[in-house]
Amino acid sequence: MTHEGSGLSGAPAALKKYCKGAQIGEGLAVHGGSAAGSKSTVEKWAKNNL
């Protein structure tokens, strides 16, 4: 999820509310201005969380 300062905001809580029974893991918030240079961060997160 990209953002401009709000982080994950209420996304984890909303997912838990609307996706009952789903397994909700650790999220990754990437600042929108840093998204283009975040490939290694996303790859590391994916390796550890998917």
C-alpha distance matrix in Angstrom:
0.0 3.8 6.6 10.4 11.6 10.5 8.4 7.2 10.2 11.8 9.2 11.2 14.4 13.8 13.1 16.2 18.1 17.5 17.4 20.5 21.6 18.3 17.6 14.3 13.4 11.7 8.0 6.4 5.1 6.2 8.5 8.8 12.4 11.9 9.6 12.9 14.3 11.8 13.1 15.1 12.6 10.4 13.8 15.0 12.2 12.8 16.5 16.5 14.4 15.0
3.8 0.0 3.8 7.2 9.1 9.2 7.8 8.4 10.8 13.3 11.6 14.0 16.9 16.3 16.2 19.4 21.0 20.5 20.8 23.9 25.2 22.0 21.3 17.9 16.9 14.7 10.9 8.5 5.7 4.7 5.4 5.1 8.8 8.9 7.2 10.7 12.4 10.6 12.8 15.1 12.7 11.3 15.0 16.3 14.1 15.2 18.7 18.9 17.3 18.2
6.6 3.8 0.0 3.8 5.7 6.0 6.0 7.7 9.1 12.1 11.5 14.3 16.7 16.3 17.0 20.0 21.2 21.1 22.0 25.0 26.6 23.7 23.0 19.5 18.6 16.2 12.6 10.4 6.9 6.3 4.9 5.2 8.5 9.7 9.3 12.9 14.4 13.0 15.8 17.8 15.2 14.4 18.2 19.0 16.7 18.3 21.7 21.4 19.9 21.2
10.4 7.2 3.8 0.0 3.8 6.1 7.6 10.4 10.8 14.2 14.5 17.3 19.3 19.1 20.3 23.1 24.0 24.2 25.3 28.2 30.0 27.3 26.5 22.9 22.0 19.3 15.9 13.5 9.8 8.5 5.5 5.6 7.5 9.7 10.5 13.7 15.1 14.5 17.7 19.7 17.1 17.0 20.8 21.5 19.5 21.4 24.7 24.4 23.2 24.6
11.6 9.1 5.7 3.8 0.0 3.8 5.7 9.1 9.2 12.9 13.8 16.2 17.9 18.4 19.9 22.2 23.3 24.0 25.2 27.7 29.5 26.9 26.0 22.2 21.2 18.3 15.2 13.2 9.5 9.3 6.7 8.6 10.0 11.4 12.8 16.2 16.8 15.8 19.1 20.5 17.5 17.8 21.6 21.6 19.5 21.8 24.8 24.0 22.9 24.8
10.5 9.2 6.0 6.1 3.8 0.0 3.8 6.3 5.4 9.1 10.5 12.9 14.3 14.8 16.6 18.7 19.6 20.6 21.9 24.3 26.2 23.9 23.1 19.4 18.8 16.3 13.3 12.2 8.8 10.0 8.7 10.6 12.9 14.0 14.6 18.2 19.0 17.4 20.3 21.6 18.3 18.1 21.9 21.7 19.1 21.2 24.4 23.2 21.6 23.5
8.4 7.8 6.0 7.6 5.7 3.8 0.0 3.8 5.3 8.9 9.3 10.9 13.2 14.1 15.1 17.1 18.7 19.7 20.4 22.7 24.2 21.6 20.4 16.6 15.6 12.8 9.8 8.5 5.4 7.5 7.5 10.2 12.7 12.8 13.0 16.8 17.1 14.9 17.7 18.6 15.1 14.9 18.5 18.2 15.4 17.7 20.7 19.4 17.9 20.0
7.2 8.4 7.7 10.4 9.1 6.3 3.8 0.0 3.8 6.2 5.7 7.2 9.7 10.6 11.3 13.4 15.2 16.1 16.7 19.0 20.4 17.9 16.9 13.1 12.6 10.3 7.4 7.4 5.6 8.9 10.1 12.2 15.3 15.1 14.5 18.3 18.8 16.2 18.3 19.2 15.7 14.7 18.2 17.9 14.6 16.3 19.5 18.1 15.9 17.8
10.2 10.8 9.1 10.8 9.2 5.4 5.3 3.8 0.0 3.8 5.7 7.9 8.9 9.7 11.6 13.4 14.3 15.6 17.0 19.1 21.1 19.1 18.6 14.9 15.1 13.2 10.8 11.2 9.2 12.0 12.3 14.1 17.2 17.6 17.3 21.1 21.9 19.5 21.8 22.9 19.4 18.5 22.0 21.6 18.3 20.1 23.2 21.6 19.3 21.2
11.8 13.3 12.1 14.2 12.9 9.1 8.9 6.2 3.8 0.0 3.8 5.8 5.5 6.1 8.7 10.2 10.6 12.2 13.9 15.7 18.1 16.5 16.5 13.1 14.2 13.2 11.3 12.9 11.7 14.9 15.7 17.2 20.5 20.9 20.1 23.8 24.8 22.2 24.1 25.1 21.7 20.3 23.5 23.3 19.7 20.9 24.0 22.3 19.5 21.1
9.2 11.6 11.5 14.5 13.8 10.5 9.3 5.7 5.7 3.8 0.0 3.8 5.5 5.1 6.1 8.6 9.8 10.5 11.5 13.9 16.0 13.8 13.8 10.5 11.6 11.1 8.9 10.7 10.2 13.5 15.0 16.2 19.7 19.8 18.4 22.0 23.1 20.3 21.7 22.9 19.7 17.8 20.8 20.9 17.2 17.9 21.2 19.7 16.7 17.8
11.2 14.0 14.3 17.3 16.2 12.9 10.9 7.2 7.9 5.8 3.8 0.0 3.8 5.5 5.2 6.3 8.7 10.1 10.3 12.0 13.4 11.4 10.8 7.4 8.6 8.6 7.6 10.6 11.2 14.9 17.0 18.7 22.1 21.6 20.2 23.7 24.4 21.2 22.3 23.0 19.6 17.8 20.4 20.0 16.2 16.9 19.7 17.8 14.7 16.1
14.4 16.9 16.7 19.3 17.9 14.3 13.2 9.7 8.9 5.5 5.5 3.8 0.0 3.8 5.5 5.1 6.2 8.7 9.9 10.9 13.0 12.0 12.2 9.4 11.5 11.9 11.4 14.3 14.5 18.1 19.8 21.4 24.8 24.7 23.5 27.1 27.8 24.8 26.1 26.7 23.3 21.6 24.2 23.7 19.9 20.6 23.3 21.2 18.1 19.4
13.8 16.3 16.3 19.1 18.4 14.8 14.1 10.6 9.7 6.1 5.1 5.5 3.8 0.0 3.8 5.4 5.0 6.1 8.1 10.1 12.9 11.8 12.9 10.5 13.1 13.8 12.6 15.2 15.2 18.5 20.0 21.0 24.6 24.8 23.2 26.7 27.9 25.1 26.2 27.3 24.2 22.1 24.7 24.8 21.0 21.2 24.3 22.7 19.3 20.0
13.1 16.2 17.0 20.3 19.9 16.6 15.1 11.3 11.6 8.7 6.1 5.2 5.5 3.8 0.0 3.8 5.4 5.3 5.4 8.0 10.1 8.3 9.5 7.4 10.3 11.8 11.0 14.0 14.8 18.1 20.3 21.2 24.9 24.6 22.6 25.9 27.0 24.0 24.6 25.6 22.7 20.2 22.5 22.6 18.8 18.5 21.5 20.0 16.4 16.7
16.2 19.4 20.0 23.1 22.2 18.7 17.1 13.4 13.4 10.2 8.6 6.3 5.1 5.4 3.8 0.0 3.8 5.8 5.4 5.9 7.9 7.2 8.3 6.9 10.3 12.3 12.5 16.0 17.2 20.7 23.0 24.3 27.9 27.4 25.6 29.0 29.8 26.5 27.1 27.7 24.7 22.4 24.4 24.1 20.3 20.2 22.6 20.7 17.2 17.8
18.1 21.0 21.2 24.0 23.3 19.6 18.7 15.2 14.3 10.6 9.8 8.7 6.2 5.0 5.4 3.8 0.0 3.8 5.8 6.1 9.4 9.7 11.7 10.6 14.0 15.8 15.7 18.8 19.5 22.9 24.8 25.8 29.4 29.4 27.7 31.0 32.2 29.1 29.9 30.8 27.7 25.4 27.6 27.5 23.7 23.5 26.2 24.4 20.8 21.2
17.5 20.5 21.1 24.2 24.0 20.6 19.7 16.1 15.6 12.2 10.5 10.1 8.7 6.1 5.3 5.8 3.8 0.0 3.8 5.8 9.3 9.2 11.9 11.3 14.8 16.9 16.2 19.2 19.9 23.0 24.9 25.4 29.2 29.2 27.1 30.2 31.7 28.8 29.2 30.5 27.8 25.1 27.2 27.5 23.8 23.1 26.0 24.7 21.0 20.7
17.4 20.8 22.0 25.3 25.2 21.9 20.4 16.7 17.0 13.9 11.5 10.3 9.9 8.1 5.4 5.4 5.8 3.8 0.0 3.8 6.3 5.6 8.7 8.8 12.5 15.2 15.1 18.3 19.7 22.8 25.2 25.8 29.6 29.2 26.8 29.8 31.1 27.9 27.9 29.0 26.4 23.6 25.2 25.5 21.9 20.8 23.4 22.2 18.4 17.8
20.5 23.9 25.0 28.2 27.7 24.3 22.7 19.0 19.1 15.7 13.9 12.0 10.9 10.1 8.0 5.9 6.1 5.8 3.8 0.0 3.8 5.5 8.6 9.7 13.5 16.5 17.1 20.6 22.2 25.6 28.0 29.0 32.7 32.1 30.0 33.0 34.0 30.7 30.8 31.4 28.8 26.1 27.6 27.5 23.9 22.9 25.1 23.5 19.8 19.5
21.6 25.2 26.6 30.0 29.5 26.2 24.2 20.4 21.1 18.1 16.0 13.4 13.0 12.9 10.1 7.9 9.4 9.3 6.3 3.8 0.0 3.8 6.5 9.0 12.5 15.9 17.2 20.9 23.0 26.4 29.2 30.3 33.9 33.0 30.7 33.6 34.3 30.9 30.5 30.9 28.4 25.7 26.7 26.5 23.0 21.8 23.5 21.8 18.3 17.8
18.3 22.0 23.7 27.3 26.9 23.9 21.6 17.9 19.1 16.5 13.8 11.4 12.0 11.8 8.3 7.2 9.7 9.2 5.6 5.5 3.8 0.0 3.8 6.0 9.4 12.9 14.0 17.5 19.9 23.1 26.0 27.1 30.6 29.6 27.2 30.0 30.7 27.2 26.8 27.2 24.8 22.0 23.0 22.9 19.5 18.2 20.0 18.6 14.9 14.2
17.6 21.3 23.0 26.5 26.0 23.1 20.4 16.9 18.6 16.5 13.8 10.8 12.2 12.9 9.5 8.3 11.7 11.9 8.7 8.6 6.5 3.8 0.0 3.8 6.4 10.1 11.9 15.5 18.3 21.5 24.7 26.2 29.5 28.1 25.9 28.7 28.9 25.3 24.9 24.8 22.4 19.9 20.6 20.1 16.7 15.7 17.2 15.3 11.8 11.7
14.3 17.9 19.5 22.9 22.2 19.4 16.6 13.1 14.9 13.1 10.5 7.4 9.4 10.5 7.4 6.9 10.6 11.3 8.8 9.7 9.0 6.0 3.8 0.0 3.8 7.0 8.4 12.1 14.7 18.1 21.1 22.8 26.1 24.7 22.8 25.8 26.0 22.4 22.4 22.5 19.7 17.4 18.7 18.1 14.5 14.0 16.1 14.1 10.5 11.2
13.4 16.9 18.6 22.0 21.2 18.8 15.6 12.6 15.1 14.2 11.6 8.6 11.5 13.1 10.3 10.3 14.0 14.8 12.5 13.5 12.5 9.4 6.4 3.8 0.0 3.8 6.3 9.8 12.9 16.1 19.5 21.4 24.4 22.6 20.9 23.7 23.5 19.8 19.8 19.4 16.5 14.6 15.7 14.7 11.1 11.1 12.9 10.5 7.1 8.7
11.7 14.7 16.2 19.3 18.3 16.3 12.8 10.3 13.2 13.2 11.1 8.6 11.9 13.8 11.8 12.3 15.8 16.9 15.2 16.5 15.9 12.9 10.1 7.0 3.8 0.0 3.8 6.8 10.0 13.2 16.5 18.9 21.6 19.7 18.3 21.3 20.8 17.1 17.5 17.0 13.8 12.4 14.0 12.6 8.9 10.1 12.1 9.5 6.9 9.7
8.0 10.9 12.6 15.9 15.2 13.3 9.8 7.4 10.8 11.3 8.9 7.6 11.4 12.6 11.0 12.5 15.7 16.2 15.1 17.1 17.2 14.0 11.9 8.4 6.3 3.8 0.0 3.8 6.6 9.9 13.2 15.3 18.2 16.6 15.1 18.3 18.2 14.6 15.4 15.6 12.3 10.6 13.0 12.4 8.6 9.9 12.7 11.1 8.6 10.6
6.4 8.5 10.4 13.5 13.2 12.2 8.5 7.4 11.2 12.9 10.7 10.6 14.3 15.2 14.0 16.0 18.8 19.2 18.3 20.6 20.9 17.5 15.5 12.1 9.8 6.8 3.8 0.0 3.8 6.4 9.9 12.2 14.8 12.9 11.6 14.8 14.5 11.0 12.2 12.5 9.1 7.8 10.9 10.5 7.2 9.2 12.3 11.2 9.7 11.8
5.1 5.7 6.9 9.8 9.5 8.8 5.4 5.6 9.2 11.7 10.2 11.2 14.5 15.2 14.8 17.2 19.5 19.9 19.7 22.2 23.0 19.9 18.3 14.7 12.9 10.0 6.6 3.8 0.0 3.8 6.6 9.1 11.8 10.5 9.7 13.4 13.5 10.6 12.7 13.7 10.3 9.5 13.2 13.1 10.4 12.5 15.6 14.8 13.5 15.4
6.2 4.7 6.3 8.5 9.3 10.0 7.5 8.9 12.0 14.9 13.5 14.9 18.1 18.5 18.1 20.7 22.9 23.0 22.8 25.6 26.4 23.1 21.5 18.1 16.1 13.2 9.9 6.4 3.8 0.0 3.8 6.1 8.4 6.8 6.1 9.8 10.0 7.5 10.3 11.8 8.9 8.6 12.4 13.0 11.1 13.2 16.2 16.2 15.4 17.0
8.5 5.4 4.9 5.5 6.7 8.7 7.5 10.1 12.3 15.7 15.0 17.0 19.8 20.0 20.3 23.0 24.8 24.9 25.2 28.0 29.2 26.0 24.7 21.1 19.5 16.5 13.2 9.9 6.6 3.8 0.0 3.8 5.5 5.3 6.3 9.8 10.3 9.2 12.6 14.2 11.7 12.0 15.7 16.3 14.8 16.9 19.9 19.8 19.2 20.8
8.8 5.1 5.2 5.6 8.6 10.6 10.2 12.2 14.1 17.2 16.2 18.7 21.4 21.0 21.2 24.3 25.8 25.4 25.8 29.0 30.3 27.1 26.2 22.8 21.4 18.9 15.3 12.2 9.1 6.1 3.8 0.0 3.8 5.4 5.1 8.2 10.1 9.8 12.8 15.3 13.5 13.2 16.7 18.1 16.7 18.2 21.4 21.9 21.0 22.0
12.4 8.8 8.5 7.5 10.0 12.9 12.7 15.3 17.2 20.5 19.7 22.1 24.8 24.6 24.9 27.9 29.4 29.2 29.6 32.7 33.9 30.6 29.5 26.1 24.4 21.6 18.2 14.8 11.8 8.4 5.5 3.8 0.0 3.8 5.7 7.5 8.8 9.8 13.1 15.4 14.1 14.6 17.9 19.2 18.5 20.2 23.1 23.7 23.4 24.5
11.9 8.9 9.7 9.7 11.4 14.0 12.8 15.1 17.6 20.9 19.8 21.6 24.7 24.8 24.6 27.4 29.4 29.2 29.2 32.1 33.0 29.6 28.1 24.7 22.6 19.7 16.6 12.9 10.5 6.8 5.3 5.4 3.8 0.0 3.8 5.7 5.6 6.3 9.8 11.8 10.6 11.5 14.6 15.7 15.4 17.4 19.9 20.6 20.7 22.0
9.6 7.2 9.3 10.5 12.8 14.6 13.0 14.5 17.3 20.1 18.4 20.2 23.5 23.2 22.6 25.6 27.7 27.1 26.8 30.0 30.7 27.2 25.9 22.8 20.9 18.3 15.1 11.6 9.7 6.1 6.3 5.1 5.7 3.8 0.0 3.8 5.4 5.2 7.8 10.7 9.7 9.4 12.5 14.4 13.9 15.1 17.9 19.0 18.8 19.5
12.9 10.7 12.9 13.7 16.2 18.2 16.8 18.3 21.1 23.8 22.0 23.7 27.1 26.7 25.9 29.0 31.0 30.2 29.8 33.0 33.6 30.0 28.7 25.8 23.7 21.3 18.3 14.8 13.4 9.8 9.8 8.2 7.5 5.7 3.8 0.0 3.8 5.8 7.3 10.5 10.9 10.8 13.1 15.4 15.7 16.5 19.0 20.7 20.8 21.2
14.3 12.4 14.4 15.1 16.8 19.0 17.1 18.8 21.9 24.8 23.1 24.4 27.8 27.9 27.0 29.8 32.2 31.7 31.1 34.0 34.3 30.7 28.9 26.0 23.5 20.8 18.2 14.5 13.5 10.0 10.3 10.1 8.8 5.6 5.4 3.8 0.0 3.8 5.9 8.0 8.7 9.8 11.7 13.4 14.3 15.7 17.6 19.2 19.9 20.8
11.8 10.6 13.0 14.5 15.8 17.4 14.9 16.2 19.5 22.2 20.3 21.2 24.8 25.1 24.0 26.5 29.1 28.8 27.9 30.7 30.9 27.2 25.3 22.4 19.8 17.1 14.6 11.0 10.6 7.5 9.2 9.8 9.8 6.3 5.2 5.8 3.8 0.0 3.8 5.6 5.2 6.2 8.6 10.0 10.6 12.2 14.3 15.6 16.2 17.2
13.1 12.8 15.8 17.7 19.1 20.3 17.7 18.3 21.8 24.1 21.7 22.3 26.1 26.2 24.6 27.1 29.9 29.2 27.9 30.8 30.5 26.8 24.9 22.4 19.8 17.5 15.4 12.2 12.7 10.3 12.6 12.8 13.1 9.8 7.8 7.3 5.9 3.8 0.0 3.8 5.5 5.2 6.1 8.6 9.9 10.4 12.2 14.3 15.1 15.5
15.1 15.1 17.8 19.7 20.5 21.6 18.6 19.2 22.9 25.1 22.9 23.0 26.7 27.3 25.6 27.7 30.8 30.5 29.0 31.4 30.9 27.2 24.8 22.5 19.4 17.0 15.6 12.5 13.7 11.8 14.2 15.3 15.4 11.8 10.7 10.5 8.0 5.6 3.8 0.0 3.8 5.5 5.0 6.1 8.5 9.8 10.4 12.3 14.0 15.0
12.6 12.7 15.2 17.1 17.5 18.3 15.1 15.7 19.4 21.7 19.7 19.6 23.3 24.2 22.7 24.7 27.7 27.8 26.4 28.8 28.4 24.8 22.4 19.7 16.5 13.8 12.3 9.1 10.3 8.9 11.7 13.5 14.1 10.6 9.7 10.9 8.7 5.2 5.5 3.8 0.0 3.8 5.5 5.2 6.2 8.6 10.0 10.8 12.1 13.7
10.4 11.3 14.4 17.0 17.8 18.1 14.9 14.7 18.5 20.3 17.8 17.8 21.6 22.1 20.2 22.4 25.4 25.1 23.6 26.1 25.7 22.0 19.9 17.4 14.6 12.4 10.6 7.8 9.5 8.6 12.0 13.2 14.6 11.5 9.4 10.8 9.8 6.2 5.2 5.5 3.8 0.0 3.8 5.5 5.0 6.0 8.5 9.9 10.2 11.1
13.8 15.0 18.2 20.8 21.6 21.9 18.5 18.2 22.0 23.5 20.8 20.4 24.2 24.7 22.5 24.4 27.6 27.2 25.2 27.6 26.7 23.0 20.6 18.7 15.7 14.0 13.0 10.9 13.2 12.4 15.7 16.7 17.9 14.6 12.5 13.1 11.7 8.6 6.1 5.0 5.5 3.8 0.0 3.8 5.5 5.1 6.1 8.6 9.9 10.2
15.0 16.3 19.0 21.5 21.6 21.7 18.2 17.9 21.6 23.3 20.9 20.0 23.7 24.8 22.6 24.1 27.5 27.5 25.5 27.5 26.5 22.9 20.1 18.1 14.7 12.6 12.4 10.5 13.1 13.0 16.3 18.1 19.2 15.7 14.4 15.4 13.4 10.0 8.6 6.1 5.2 5.5 3.8 0.0 3.8 5.5 5.2 6.3 8.6 10.1
12.2 14.1 16.7 19.5 19.5 19.1 15.4 14.6 18.3 19.7 17.2 16.2 19.9 21.0 18.8 20.3 23.7 23.8 21.9 23.9 23.0 19.5 16.7 14.5 11.1 8.9 8.6 7.2 10.4 11.1 14.8 16.7 18.5 15.4 13.9 15.7 14.3 10.6 9.9 8.5 6.2 5.0 5.5 3.8 0.0 3.8 5.5 5.2 5.9 8.1
12.8 15.2 18.3 21.4 21.8 21.2 17.7 16.3 20.1 20.9 17.9 16.9 20.6 21.2 18.5 20.2 23.5 23.1 20.8 22.9 21.8 18.2 15.7 14.0 11.1 10.1 9.9 9.2 12.5 13.2 16.9 18.2 20.2 17.4 15.1 16.5 15.7 12.2 10.4 9.8 8.6 6.0 5.1 5.5 3.8 0.0 3.8 5.4 5.1 5.3
16.5 18.7 21.7 24.7 24.8 24.4 20.7 19.5 23.2 24.0 21.2 19.7 23.3 24.3 21.5 22.6 26.2 26.0 23.4 25.1 23.5 20.0 17.2 16.1 12.9 12.1 12.7 12.3 15.6 16.2 19.9 21.4 23.1 19.9 17.9 19.0 17.6 14.3 12.2 10.4 10.0 8.5 6.1 5.2 5.5 3.8 0.0 3.8 5.8 6.1
16.5 18.9 21.4 24.4 24.0 23.2 19.4 18.1 21.6 22.3 19.7 17.8 21.2 22.7 20.0 20.7 24.4 24.7 22.2 23.5 21.8 18.6 15.3 14.1 10.5 9.5 11.1 11.2 14.8 16.2 19.8 21.9 23.7 20.6 19.0 20.7 19.2 15.6 14.3 12.3 10.8 9.9 8.6 6.3 5.2 5.4 3.8 0.0 3.8 6.3
14.4 17.3 19.9 23.2 22.9 21.6 17.9 15.9 19.3 19.5 16.7 14.7 18.1 19.3 16.4 17.2 20.8 21.0 18.4 19.8 18.3 14.9 11.8 10.5 7.1 6.9 8.6 9.7 13.5 15.4 19.2 21.0 23.4 20.7 18.8 20.8 19.9 16.2 15.1 14.0 12.1 10.2 9.9 8.6 5.9 5.1 5.8 3.8 0.0 3.8
15.0 18.2 21.2 24.6 24.8 23.5 20.0 17.8 21.2 21.1 17.8 16.1 19.4 20.0 16.7 17.8 21.2 20.7 17.8 19.5 17.8 14.2 11.7 11.2 8.7 9.7 10.6 11.8 15.4 17.0 20.8 22.0 24.5 22.0 19.5 21.2 20.8 17.2 15.5 15.0 13.7 11.1 10.2 10.1 8.1 5.3 6.1 6.3 3.8 0.0
